C-alpha cells in the first residue's frame, strides 16, 4: 500500500485550486475526582472543523456568509465532505513580484464533516490573471467622483470577513454549528513613498477602485483610512522608503453633506453588498 499525493486534488465548484486543507477538533473534557486515584479521566467533547482553499483568480466563487457543501477530493473519489460557511476571503495582488493574482477562502464547519468518499474535479480552462498592470485609485466624496491613481503601488491585499457565530445546543448532537455574522472589509496597499505629505489623512473618507486588469476592478464605497504603517527610513542601507495604506470599508459615509449607503462591487460589476 502506497501513500497519497495531491496530484488529483480538487474542490467541487472551484476553479484553478492550488491547495485545500481541513482541521478537525474535539473539545475533550478532563476530569479528576475522588474516585480517579489521582489520574485524569478524558471524555468526549463537542466536535468542530474548519478549513481553507487557495486558488488562482481575482473574484471568489463563494463569499463570506455563504453556506455551501465543501467537497474536497484527494484523488477524484476520496477526501472530505461537510456543510460549511465562508468566514473570509483574501485577494492578493503582488505587482512588485509580477505574481499571479490569488485567493484564499477560509471556512468553518456547520455540522459534521465526513472523511471518505468525495467526488470533485476541475474541468474549467485555466486562465491565471497577472498582477502586472494592476493599479489602485481613490475617488472624491463630493459631487461626481474624481479618480486619482495611487502612485508606486507594490502590493494590494483585500480581506472581506463575516463575523459568523458558532453554537452548540441540545439539537446539534455535540457538533458545532454556525450562523451568518456581520460583514467587514479591509484593503492594505503597500507603496514606495516620495513625499509623506501624499499619504491619506487619518480619518479621511474616499471611494476606492482596486484594478485586477486594465478595465475591471473591485469597487469599495466607501473606505476610511486609518494608520499608514511601516514608515521606515533606513539611512544605513539607503533602502527605499515605503508605507502601508490601511483602509477599512464603511457601508455608510457622508457624501455631499448627507449620510449615504455605499456598496461593494465585484470586478464583473456584480453588486455584492448591499443586495
Number of C-alpha atoms within 10 A of each C-alpha: 3 4 4 9 9 12 9 14 21 27 26 18 16 20 20 19 19 16 15 20 12 16 11 12 11 14 11 11 12 11 10 12 10 7 7 10 8 9 11 12 11 11 10 11 14 15 20 22 21 20 18 19 20 21 20 22 24 25 19 19 11 16 20 24 22 16 20 15 15 23 25 30 25 23 18 19 16 17 20 20 20 20 18 25 26 25 26 25 24 21 23 21 29 21 20 14 11 15 16 18 22 25 24 21 22 22 26 26 28 24 19 20 22 12 13 12 16 22 19 23 20 17 10 10 8 11 10 15 16 20 24 18 11 23 23 21 18 22 18 15 19 12 8 9 12 12 15 13 13 14 14 16 21 20 22 24 19 18 18 19 20 20 16 19 12 15 11 16 10 7 7 14 12 17 21 20 22 18 14 17 15 11 17 16 20 20 23 19 21 22 19 15 18 13 8 12 8 10 16 19 13 13 11 12 25 24 21 26 21 23 21 23 16 10 8 15 23 21 21 25 25 26 25 21 21 16 15 20 13 12 13 11 12 10 9 6 7 8 10 12 17 21 20 22 19 20 26 18 25 20 19 15 20 14 17 11 9 9 10 13 14 21 19 22 18 19 19 10 12 11 13 11 14 10 7
